[in-house]
């Protein structure tokens, strides 16, 4: 088995793919604010995460909780108006 040259391992890109000009002109964090506004990540505790097979199920259950809370809130308002 032939040993590879150390330089070949370090530089896997071809010379025509020079990234220096691209990286020099780039602006770090240019889209960071836009990304943060459109992203909402919630970390679940391990015991909670184990109760759900996937993210779709978590979203479905949370939507049901939201609907139930709205219904309960609406029912409480109806009772106080009638009393």
C-alpha positions, 0 to 999 in steps of 0.5 A: 500500500502506497503512503499518501503525500502529507500535502495531498491529505491537507489540500483536497481541493483543486487549485482552480477551487481557490476559496480565498477570494470568496472567504475574503469578500464574505460577511460573517453573520450576514443572515444570522438575524434572519435565521434567528427570526425564522427558527425556534428550537426547543430542547426537550428533557430526555424523559419527555423526548422518550415519550414521543417517537418523532418531532411530528408527534410532538407538534401534534400533541402541542397543537392539541394542548393549545386547542384544549387550553383555548377551549377551557379558557373559553368555557371559564369565560362563559361560566363567569358571564352566566353567573 
